[in-house]
Amino acid sequence: MGEIDTKINFLGIEIDNPIIPASGTYGFGYEFAELYDINMLGTFSFKGTTAEPRFGNPTPRIAECPSGMINCIGLQNPGIEKVISEELPKLAKVFHKPVMANISGFSLEEYVSNCEKIDKVDMVGWIELNVSCPNVHGGGLAFGTDPDNVKNVVKAVKKVIHKPLIVKLSPNVTDIVAIAKAAEEGGADGISLINSLMGLRIDLKTGEPILGIKTGGLSGPAVFPVALRCV
């Protein structure tokens, strides 16, 4: 048998295969290069990036549960300037393909500014607009639950970038189709489904929530049927 061709055209860019680790699960990539050759991936979406550095939420930030885990990391990242000047040059030493940039914000202006900056980075192939982070108060999810907000932020970002724009949607809404349509109307090139589901775990010894901010985002095998329904 000959080799199977796994190449796909992903929004105008050819990649070796459709294996793309999700943002938040893969850091900035180079951490995994110590374990194996990450160039076997099609690409990956790097850690959610904001304008200013963020320490993230108070600990504990992770709670295990059957078929998954809940996290409330809170978009911990060094900020857009350091991602461009430090994190991506480190990644370029070990990853020789276009990478996907996950960009978050706390205002329309911040989304636009961050996307405009990351759009100029050569190794960034796609921009993933995170309007759906479930564990940051006032950021991401505040935009992603309202169709008008989504349409407006996508429209504004598309005016300042040249690379394909993917909008990451939240399942924590009444009608994800309305949000997806709004992203399309704003000019999105694609959508990413889904971000994590809101969840809560209780410490049975104390009767209190395990996580530092009480709730967080559920990920893992448990969310697959929900993701499939959203698709």
C-alpha positions as CSV (number, residue, x, y, z in Angstrom):
1,M,0.0,0.0,0.0
2,G,1.2,3.5,-0.8
3,E,1.3,6.4,1.6
4,I,-2.0,8.0,2.5
5,D,-2.2,11.6,1.6
6,T,-3.5,13.5,4.6
7,K,-2.9,17.0,3.3
8,I,-5.8,19.5,3.4
9,N,-6.4,23.0,2.3
10,F,-7.2,24.9,5.5
11,L,-8.6,28.3,4.5
12,G,-6.1,28.8,1.7
13,I,-3.1,27.3,3.5
14,E,-2.1,23.7,2.8
15,I,-1.2,21.7,5.9
16,D,0.1,18.1,6.3
17,N,-3.0,16.8,8.2
18,P,-6.0,18.1,10.0
19,I,-4.6,17.4,13.5
20,I,-4.8,20.8,15.3
21,P,-4.5,20.9,19.1
22,A,-6.8,23.4,20.6
23,S,-5.8,26.7,22.2
24,G,-5.2,26.4,26.0
25,T,-4.2,22.7,25.7
26,Y,-0.8,23.2,24.1
27,G,0.9,26.3,25.6
28,F,3.1,28.0,23.0
29,G,4.1,24.6,21.5
30,Y,7.8,24.6,22.2
31,E,7.1,23.0,25.7
32,F,6.0,19.8,23.8
33,A,9.0,19.8,21.4
34,E,11.0,18.3,24.3
35,L,8.8,15.2,24.1
36,Y,8.4,14.6,20.4
37,D,8.7,16.3,17.0
38,I,5.7,18.7,17.0
39,N,6.1,19.2,13.2
40,M,4.1,16.0,12.8
41,L,1.0,18.1,13.6
42,G,-1.0,20.0,10.9
43,T,-0.7,23.0,13.1
44,F,-1.9,24.1,16.5
45,S,-3.6,27.1,18.2
46,F,-1.4,28.7,20.8
47,K,-2.3,30.0,24.2
48,G,-5.0,32.7,24.4
49,T,-3.3,36.1,24.2
50,T,-4.4,39.5,25.6
51,A,-3.0,43.0,25.3
52,E,-1.6,43.1,28.8
53,P,0.2,40.3,30.7
54,R,-2.2,38.3,32.9
55,F,-1.4,36.2,35.9
56,G,-4.7,34.4,35.7
57,N,-7.2,33.3,38.3
58,P,-6.4,32.4,41.9
59,T,-5.7,28.8,42.6
60,P,-6.9,26.0,42.6
61,R,-7.5,26.3,38.9
62,I,-8.1,22.6,37.9
63,A,-10.7,20.1,39.2
64,E,-10.8,16.6,37.9
65,C,-14.2,15.0,37.2
66,P,-15.4,11.8,35.4
67,S,-14.6,12.0,31.6
68,G,-12.9,15.3,31.8
69,M,-11.7,18.2,33.9
70,I,-12.7,21.7,34.8
71,N,-10.2,24.6,34.5
72,C,-10.3,28.3,35.4
73,I,-6.8,29.3,34.3
74,G,-8.1,32.8,33.4
75,L,-6.1,33.5,30.2
76,Q,-2.7,33.5,31.9
77,N,-0.2,34.9,29.3
78,P,2.7,37.3,29.0
79,G,0.8,39.8,26.8
80,I,0.8,40.4,23.0
81,E,4.2,42.2,22.9
82,K,6.1,39.4,24.7
83,V,4.3,36.7,22.7
84,I,5.5,38.4,19.5
85,S,9.1,39.2,20.8
86,E,9.8,36.1,23.0
87,E,7.3,33.2,22.7
88,L,7.0,33.0,18.9
89,P,10.8,33.2,18.2
90,K,11.3,30.3,20.7
91,L,8.6,28.4,18.8
92,A,10.1,29.1,15.4
93,K,13.3,27.2,16.5
94,V,11.3,23.9,16.8
95,F,8.1,24.4,14.7
96,H,8.6,25.1,11.0
97,K,5.0,25.6,9.9
98,P,2.4,28.3,10.1
99,V,0.8,28.5,13.6
100,M,-2.7,29.7,14.6
101,A,-2.9,32.7,17.0
102,N,-5.6,32.7,19.6
103,I,-6.5,36.3,20.4
104,S,-8.7,37.5,23.3
105,G,-9.7,40.9,24.6
106,F,-11.8,42.9,27.0
107,S,-13.0,45.5,24.5
108,L,-13.6,45.8,20.8
109,E,-10.5,48.1,20.6
110,E,-8.3,45.6,22.3
111,Y,-9.4,42.8,19.9
112,V,-8.7,45.0,16.9
113,S,-5.3,46.2,18.2
114,N,-4.1,42.6,19.2
115,C,-5.2,41.2,15.8
116,E,-3.6,43.9,13.9
117,K,-0.2,43.3,15.7
118,I,-0.3,39.5,15.4
119,D,-1.4,39.7,11.7
120,K,2.1,41.1,10.9
121,V,3.9,38.1,12.3
122,D,5.2,35.9,9.4
123,M,4.8,32.5,11.1
124,V,1.1,33.2,12.0
125,G,-1.1,31.6,9.4
126,W,-4.5,32.1,10.9
127,I,-6.1,34.2,13.6
128,E,-8.5,32.5,16.0
129,L,-10.7,35.2,17.7
130,N,-11.6,33.9,21.1
131,V,-15.1,35.4,22.0
132,S,-15.9,32.5,24.2
133,C,-13.6,32.1,27.3
134,P,-15.9,31.0,30.1
135,N,-13.7,31.8,33.1
136,V,-12.6,35.4,32.7
137,H,-15.1,38.0,34.0
138,G,-15.8,40.7,31.4
139,G,-13.7,39.3,28.6
140,G,-14.4,36.9,25.7
141,L,-17.7,35.3,26.8
142,A,-19.3,38.8,27.2
143,F,-18.8,39.2,23.5
144,G,-19.5,35.7,22.4
145,T,-23.0,35.5,23.9
146,D,-24.5,38.4,21.9
147,P,-24.8,38.1,18.1
148,D,-24.5,41.9,17.6
149,N,-21.3,42.0,19.6
150,V,-19.8,39.1,17.6
151,K,-20.7,40.7,14.3
152,N,-19.3,44.0,15.3
153,V,-16.0,42.7,16.6
154,V,-15.5,40.4,13.6
155,K,-16.3,43.2,11.2
156,A,-13.8,45.6,13.0
157,V,-11.0,43.0,13.1
158,K,-11.4,42.0,9.4
159,K,-10.8,45.6,8.4
160,V,-7.2,45.5,9.9
161,I,-6.0,42.0,9.1
162,H,-5.1,40.0,5.9
163,K,-4.9,36.5,7.3
164,P,-7.9,34.1,7.6
165,L,-10.1,34.8,10.7
166,I,-11.6,31.9,12.6
167,V,-14.1,32.8,15.4
168,K,-14.1,30.4,18.5
169,L,-17.7,30.0,19.7
170,S,-19.1,29.2,23.1
171,P,-21.6,26.4,23.8
172,N,-22.8,28.4,26.8
173,V,-25.5,30.1,24.8
174,T,-29.2,29.5,24.0
175,D,-28.7,29.4,20.2
176,I,-25.2,28.9,18.8
177,V,-26.5,29.0,15.3
178,A,-27.4,32.7,15.7
179,I,-23.9,33.4,17.0
180,A,-22.3,31.6,14.1
181,K,-24.5,33.4,11.6
182,A,-23.4,36.7,13.2
183,A,-19.8,35.7,12.8
184,E,-20.4,34.9,9.1
185,E,-22.2,38.2,8.6
186,G,-19.2,40.0,10.1
187,G,-16.9,38.4,7.6
188,A,-15.4,35.4,9.5
189,D,-13.6,32.9,7.3
190,G,-14.4,30.0,9.6
191,I,-15.7,29.1,13.0
192,S,-14.1,27.0,15.8
193,L,-16.4,24.7,17.8
194,I,-16.5,24.6,20.8
195,N,-15.0,26.2,23.8
196,S,-15.5,24.6,27.1
197,L,-18.8,24.1,29.0
198,M,-19.5,25.9,32.2
199,G,-19.1,23.5,35.2
200,L,-18.7,23.3,38.9
201,R,-17.1,20.8,41.3
202,I,-17.7,20.6,45.1
203,D,-15.2,19.5,47.7
204,L,-17.2,16.9,49.7
205,K,-15.1,17.5,52.8
206,T,-15.8,21.2,53.0
207,G,-19.0,21.6,51.0
208,E,-17.3,24.4,49.1
209,P,-16.4,24.7,45.3
210,I,-13.0,23.3,44.5
211,L,-12.0,26.0,42.1
212,G,-10.6,29.4,43.2
213,I,-13.4,31.3,41.3
214,K,-16.0,28.6,41.9
215,T,-16.8,27.8,38.3
216,G,-14.7,26.9,35.3
217,G,-14.7,25.3,31.8
218,L,-15.4,21.6,31.4
219,S,-13.3,19.9,28.7
220,G,-12.5,16.3,27.8
221,P,-14.5,13.3,26.4
222,A,-17.6,14.4,28.2
223,V,-18.1,17.4,25.9
224,F,-17.8,15.6,22.6
225,P,-21.5,14.9,22.2
226,V,-22.3,18.5,22.9
227,A,-19.6,19.7,20.4
228,L,-21.0,17.4,17.8
229,R,-24.5,18.8,18.4
230,C,-23.2,22.3,18.0
231,V,-21.5,21.4,14.7
